[in-house]
Amino acid sequence: MSSLLLRRIFVWSVSLVLGFVLTWAIVVFFFPILIPAEAGKGLDDYGVLLTVLTAVPIALVFVTWLDYFMDTRILPD
């Protein structure tokens, strides 16, 4: 495998993990601050579809920045 392919796999892997972790942190810690009546609710109550629909755009933000800094050329110039 080429170095570029390994970097692209690394960018996508790290971005998806960071997207899910940030989504989890938002749902578990930030939402109860905004909506105190919903305190104690987690990802189970948030739902699988909403979790995915939140994590994917956040992950794409990480893909954009990691692509820029690691020069993987995932996005066109």
N, CA, C and O atoms as a GROMACS GRO file, in nm:
protein
  308
    1MET      N    1   0.084  -0.119   0.000
    1MET     CA    2   0.000   0.000   0.000
    1MET      C    3   0.088   0.125   0.000
    1MET      O    4   0.196   0.128   0.060
    2SER      N    5   0.040   0.223  -0.068
    2SER     CA    6   0.117   0.346  -0.078
    2SER      C    7   0.101   0.431   0.050
    2SER      O    8   0.009   0.411   0.130
    3SER      N    9   0.191   0.523   0.064
    3SER     CA   10   0.188   0.613   0.179
    3SER      C   11   0.062   0.700   0.177
    3SER      O   12   0.004   0.728   0.282
    4LEU      N   13   0.020   0.740   0.058
    4LEU     CA   14  -0.099   0.824   0.046
    4LEU      C   15  -0.224   0.750   0.091
    4LEU      O   16  -0.309   0.806   0.160
    5LEU      N   17  -0.236   0.622   0.053
    5LEU     CA   18  -0.351   0.542   0.093
    5LEU      C   19  -0.354   0.524   0.244
    5LEU      O   20  -0.460   0.531   0.306
    6LEU      N   21  -0.239   0.500   0.304
    6LEU     CA   22  -0.232   0.485   0.450
    6LEU      C   23  -0.272   0.614   0.521
    6LEU      O   24  -0.341   0.610   0.623
    7ARG      N   25  -0.228   0.726   0.468
    7ARG     CA   26  -0.266   0.855   0.528
    7ARG      C   27  -0.415   0.880   0.515
    7ARG      O   28  -0.478   0.932   0.607
    8ARG      N   29  -0.473   0.843   0.400
    8ARG     CA   30  -0.617   0.861   0.381
    8ARG      C   31  -0.697   0.773   0.476
    8ARG      O   32  -0.795   0.818   0.535
    9ILE      N   33  -0.654   0.649   0.493
    9ILE     CA   34  -0.721   0.560   0.588
    9ILE      C   35  -0.710   0.615   0.729
    9ILE      O   36  -0.807   0.611   0.805
   10PHE      N   37  -0.593   0.668   0.763
   10PHE     CA   38  -0.573   0.728   0.895
   10PHE      C   39  -0.665   0.848   0.914
   10PHE      O   40  -0.726   0.863   1.021
   11VAL      N   41  -0.675   0.935   0.813
   11VAL     CA   42  -0.760   1.055   0.823
   11VAL      C   43  -0.905   1.016   0.845
   11VAL      O   44  -0.970   1.072   0.933
   12TRP      N   45  -0.957   0.921   0.767
   12TRP     CA   46  -1.096   0.880   0.782
   12TRP      C   47  -1.120   0.813   0.916
   12TRP      O   48  -1.222   0.838   0.981
   13SER      N   49  -1.028   0.729   0.960
   13SER     CA   50  -1.045   0.659   1.088
   13SER      C   51  -1.046   0.756   1.204
   13SER      O   52  -1.136   0.752   1.289
   14VAL      N   53  -0.948   0.843   1.208
   14VAL     CA   54  -0.939   0.940   1.318
   14VAL      C   55  -1.059   1.034   1.316
   14VAL      O   56  -1.113   1.067   1.422
   15SER      N   57  -1.100   1.077   1.198
   15SER     CA   58  -1.213   1.170   1.188
   15SER      C   59  -1.343   1.106   1.236
   15SER      O   60  -1.420   1.171   1.308
   16LEU      N   61  -1.368   0.982   1.199
   16LEU     CA   62  -1.491   0.916   1.244
   16LEU      C   63  -1.490   0.894   1.395
   16LEU      O   64  -1.593   0.912   1.461
   17VAL      N   65  -1.376   0.856   1.449
   17VAL     CA   66  -1.368   0.837   1.595
   17VAL      C   67  -1.388   0.970   1.667
   17VAL      O   68  -1.465   0.978   1.763
   18LEU      N   69  -1.320   1.074   1.621
   18LEU     CA   70  -1.337   1.206   1.684
   18LEU      C   71  -1.478   1.259   1.668
   18LEU      O   72  -1.531   1.323   1.759
   19GLY      N   73  -1.540   1.234   1.555
   19GLY     CA   74  -1.679   1.276   1.535
   19GLY      C   75  -1.773   1.209   1.632
   19GLY      O   76  -1.861   1.274   1.690
   20PHE      N   77  -1.756   1.078   1.652
   20PHE     CA   78  -1.842   1.008   1.747
   20PHE      C   79  -1.814   1.051   1.890
   20PHE      O   80  -1.908   1.069   1.969
   21VAL      N   81  -1.688   1.068   1.926
   21VAL     CA   82  -1.653   1.108   2.063
   21VAL      C   83  -1.708   1.248   2.092
   21VAL      O   84  -1.761   1.271   2.201
   22LEU      N   85  -1.695   1.339   1.998
   22LEU     CA   86  -1.748   1.473   2.020
   22LEU      C   87  -1.900   1.473   2.027
   22LEU      O   88  -1.958   1.547   2.106
   23THR      N   89  -1.965   1.390   1.946
   23THR     CA   90  -2.110   1.376   1.953
   23THR      C   91  -2.152   1.322   2.089
   23THR      O   92  -2.246   1.373   2.150
   24TRP      N   93  -2.082   1.221   2.136
   24TRP     CA   94  -2.111   1.164   2.268
   24TRP      C   95  -2.095   1.271   2.377
   24TRP      O   96  -2.180   1.283   2.465
   25ALA      N   97  -1.988   1.348   2.370
   25ALA     CA   98  -1.964   1.452   2.470
   25ALA      C   99  -2.073   1.560   2.466
   25ALA      O  100  -2.116   1.608   2.571
   26ILE      N  101  -2.116   1.596   2.348
   26ILE     CA  102  -2.222   1.696   2.337
   26ILE      C  103  -2.352   1.645   2.396
   26ILE      O  104  -2.418   1.716   2.472
   27VAL      N  105  -2.388   1.522   2.362
   27VAL     CA  106  -2.515   1.465   2.410
   27VAL      C  107  -2.513   1.444   2.561
   27VAL      O  108  -2.610   1.474   2.629
   28VAL      N  109  -2.403   1.393   2.612
   28VAL     CA  110  -2.398   1.357   2.754
   28VAL      C  111  -2.373   1.477   2.845
   28VAL      O  112  -2.430   1.485   2.954
   29PHE      N  113  -2.288   1.571   2.802
   29PHE     CA  114  -2.249   1.681   2.890
   29PHE      C  115  -2.313   1.815   2.856
   29PHE      O  116  -2.352   1.889   2.946
   30PHE      N  117  -2.326   1.846   2.726
   30PHE     CA  118  -2.373   1.979   2.687
   30PHE      C  119  -2.525   1.990   2.686
   30PHE      O  120  -2.580   2.091   2.731
   31PHE      N  121  -2.593   1.888   2.635
   31PHE     CA  122  -2.739   1.893   2.631
   31PHE      C  123  -2.803   1.905   2.769
   31PHE      O  124  -2.897   1.983   2.783
   32PRO      N  125  -2.756   1.833   2.872
   32PRO     CA  126  -2.818   1.852   3.005
   32PRO      C  127  -2.800   1.993   3.060
   32PRO      O  128  -2.880   2.038   3.142
   33ILE      N  129  -2.696   2.064   3.017
   33ILE     CA  130  -2.678   2.203   3.060
   33ILE      C  131  -2.783   2.291   2.994
   33ILE      O  132  -2.839   2.380   3.058
   34LEU      N  133  -2.809   2.267   2.866
   34LEU     CA  134  -2.907   2.347   2.794
   34LEU      C  135  -3.051   2.315   2.835
   34LEU      O  136  -3.134   2.404   2.847
   35ILE      N  137  -3.077   2.186   2.857
   35ILE     CA  138  -3.213   2.141   2.889
   35ILE      C  139  -3.207   2.062   3.020
   35ILE      O  140  -3.194   1.940   3.017
   36PRO      N  141  -3.215   2.129   3.136
   36PRO     CA  142  -3.199   2.058   3.264
   36PRO      C  143  -3.300   1.946   3.287
   36PRO      O  144  -3.269   1.851   3.358
   37ALA      N  145  -3.417   1.954   3.230
   37ALA     CA  146  -3.517   1.849   3.249
   37ALA      C  147  -3.473   1.719   3.184
   37ALA      O  148  -3.522   1.612   3.220
   38GLU      N  149  -3.382   1.727   3.089
   38GLU     CA  150  -3.333   1.609   3.018
   38GLU      C  151  -3.206   1.553   3.082
   38GLU      O  152  -3.140   1.469   3.020
   39ALA      N  153  -3.170   1.596   3.200
   39ALA     CA  154  -3.048   1.550   3.265
   39ALA      C  155  -3.051   1.399   3.286
   39ALA      O  156  -3.155   1.342   3.318
   40GLY      N  157  -2.938   1.338   3.268
   40GLY     CA  158  -2.928   1.195   3.287
   40GLY      C  159  -2.958   1.113   3.164
   40GLY      O  160  -2.948   0.991   3.166
   41LYS      N  161  -2.994   1.178   3.056
   41LYS     CA  162  -3.022   1.107   2.932
   41LYS      C  163  -2.891   1.089   2.856
   41LYS      O  164  -2.802   1.174   2.862
   42GLY      N  165  -2.880   0.980   2.786
   42GLY     CA  166  -2.758   0.951   2.712
   42GLY      C  167  -2.787   0.925   2.566
   42GLY      O  168  -2.890   0.966   2.513
   43LEU      N  169  -2.696   0.855   2.502
   43LEU     CA  170  -2.710   0.825   2.361
   43LEU      C  171  -2.828   0.732   2.334
   43LEU      O  172  -2.885   0.736   2.224
   44ASP      N  173  -2.866   0.650   2.430
   44ASP     CA  174  -2.981   0.561   2.411
   44ASP      C  175  -3.109   0.641   2.389
   44ASP      O  176  -3.191   0.606   2.304
   45ASP      N  177  -3.125   0.746   2.466
   45ASP     CA  178  -3.244   0.828   2.452
   45ASP      C  179  -3.235   0.923   2.332
   45ASP      O  180  -3.337   0.964   2.277
   46TYR      N  181  -3.114   0.956   2.293
   46TYR     CA  182  -3.093   1.044   2.178
   46TYR      C  183  -3.128   0.973   2.048
   46TYR      O  184  -3.182   1.034   1.956
   47GLY      N  185  -3.097   0.845   2.040
   47GLY     CA  186  -3.135   0.765   1.924
   47GLY      C  187  -3.018   0.740   1.830
   47GLY      O  188  -2.927   0.822   1.817
   48VAL      N  189  -3.022   0.625   1.766
   48VAL     CA  190  -2.915   0.586   1.675
   48VAL      C  191  -2.910   0.676   1.552
   48VAL      O  192  -2.802   0.720   1.512
   49LEU      N  193  -3.024   0.702   1.493
   49LEU     CA  194  -3.027   0.785   1.372
   49LEU      C  195  -2.977   0.926   1.399
   49LEU      O  196  -2.898   0.980   1.322
   50LEU      N  197  -3.022   0.986   1.508
   50LEU     CA  198  -2.976   1.121   1.540
   50LEU      C  199  -2.828   1.123   1.575
   50LEU      O  200  -2.758   1.220   1.546
   51THR      N  201  -2.779   1.017   1.638
   51THR     CA  202  -2.637   1.009   1.668
   51THR      C  203  -2.555   1.006   1.540
   51THR      O  204  -2.456   1.078   1.528
   52VAL      N  205  -2.596   0.925   1.444
   52VAL     CA  206  -2.525   0.917   1.317
   52VAL      C  207  -2.537   1.049   1.241
   52VAL      O  208  -2.438   1.097   1.185
   53LEU      N  209  -2.656   1.107   1.239
   53LEU     CA  210  -2.676   1.233   1.167
   53LEU      C  211  -2.604   1.351   1.233
   53LEU      O  212  -2.586   1.456   1.171
   54THR      N  213  -2.562   1.335   1.357
   54THR     CA  214  -2.482   1.438   1.423
   54THR      C  215  -2.333   1.409   1.407
   54THR      O  216  -2.255   1.502   1.386
   55ALA      N  217  -2.294   1.283   1.417
   55ALA     CA  218  -2.153   1.246   1.413
   55ALA      C  219  -2.091   1.262   1.275
   55ALA      O  220  -1.975   1.301   1.263
   56VAL      N  221  -2.166   1.234   1.170
   56VAL     CA  222  -2.109   1.239   1.035
   56VAL      C  223  -2.068   1.382   0.996
   56VAL      O  224  -1.956   1.398   0.948
   57PRO      N  225  -2.151   1.484   1.013
   57PRO     CA  226  -2.103   1.619   0.978
   57PRO      C  227  -1.986   1.666   1.064
   57PRO      O  228  -1.896   1.734   1.015
   58ILE      N  229  -1.986   1.629   1.190
   58ILE     CA  230  -1.873   1.664   1.276
   58ILE      C  231  -1.747   1.594   1.226
   58ILE      O  232  -1.640   1.654   1.223
   59ALA      N  233  -1.760   1.468   1.187
   59ALA     CA  234  -1.645   1.394   1.133
   59ALA      C  235  -1.595   1.457   1.004
   59ALA      O  236  -1.475   1.460   0.979
   60LEU      N  237  -1.686   1.507   0.920
   60LEU     CA  238  -1.645   1.570   0.795
   60LEU      C  239  -1.566   1.699   0.819
   60LEU      O  240  -1.479   1.734   0.739
   61VAL      N  241  -1.595   1.768   0.928
   61VAL     CA  242  -1.514   1.885   0.964
   61VAL      C  243  -1.372   1.841   0.996
   61VAL      O  244  -1.275   1.904   0.954
   62PHE      N  245  -1.360   1.731   1.072
   62PHE     CA  246  -1.227   1.678   1.102
   62PHE      C  247  -1.156   1.628   0.976
   62PHE      O  248  -1.035   1.644   0.964
   63VAL      N  249  -1.230   1.568   0.882
   63VAL     CA  250  -1.171   1.522   0.757
   63VAL      C  251  -1.114   1.641   0.681
   63VAL      O  252  -1.003   1.634   0.627
   64THR      N  253  -1.188   1.750   0.677
   64THR     CA  254  -1.142   1.869   0.605
   64THR      C  255  -1.010   1.920   0.659
   64THR      O  256  -0.917   1.946   0.583
   65TRP      N  257  -1.001   1.934   0.790
   65TRP     CA  258  -0.879   1.988   0.849
   65TRP      C  259  -0.764   1.889   0.844
   65TRP      O  260  -0.650   1.929   0.818
   66LEU      N  261  -0.790   1.762   0.870
   66LEU     CA  262  -0.682   1.664   0.861
   66LEU      C  263  -0.633   1.647   0.718
   66LEU      O  264  -0.514   1.625   0.694
   67ASP      N  265  -0.725   1.657   0.622
   67ASP     CA  266  -0.685   1.651   0.481
   67ASP      C  267  -0.592   1.766   0.448
   67ASP      O  268  -0.492   1.748   0.378
   68TYR      N  269  -0.623   1.882   0.497
   68TYR     CA  270  -0.539   1.999   0.470
   68TYR      C  271  -0.400   1.983   0.532
   68TYR      O  272  -0.299   2.008   0.466
   69PHE      N  273  -0.394   1.942   0.657
   69PHE     CA  274  -0.265   1.934   0.726
   69PHE      C  275  -0.182   1.812   0.687
   69PHE      O  276  -0.059   1.817   0.692
   70MET      N  277  -0.247   1.702   0.648
   70MET     CA  278  -0.172   1.582   0.612
   70MET      C  279  -0.152   1.568   0.461
   70MET      O  280  -0.088   1.474   0.415
   71ASP      N  281  -0.208   1.662   0.383
   71ASP     CA  282  -0.193   1.664   0.238
   71ASP      C  283  -0.230   1.530   0.174
   71ASP      O  284  -0.152   1.472   0.099
   72THR      N  285  -0.351   1.483   0.206
   72THR     CA  286  -0.397   1.356   0.151
   72THR      C  287  -0.474   1.372   0.020
   72THR      O  288  -0.500   1.273  -0.048
   73ARG      N  289  -0.508   1.494  -0.015
   73ARG     CA  290  -0.580   1.525  -0.140
   73ARG      C  291  -0.712   1.449  -0.152
   73ARG      O  292  -0.749   1.405  -0.260
   74ILE      N  293  -0.782   1.435  -0.041
   74ILE     CA  294  -0.916   1.378  -0.045
   74ILE      C  295  -1.011   1.478  -0.110
   74ILE      O  296  -1.092   1.442  -0.195
   75LEU      N  297  -0.999   1.602  -0.069
   75LEU     CA  298  -1.078   1.710  -0.127
   75LEU      C  299  -0.998   1.776  -0.239
   75LEU      O  300  -0.877   1.794  -0.226
   76PRO      N  301  -1.064   1.813  -0.348
   76PRO     CA  302  -0.989   1.878  -0.457
   76PRO      C  303  -0.939   2.016  -0.413
   76PRO      O  304  -0.999   2.082  -0.328
   77ASP      N  305  -0.830   2.056  -0.473
   77ASP     CA  306  -0.772   2.188  -0.439
   77ASP      C  307  -0.858   2.301  -0.484
   77ASP      O  308  -0.823   2.417  -0.463
   0.00000   0.00000   0.00000
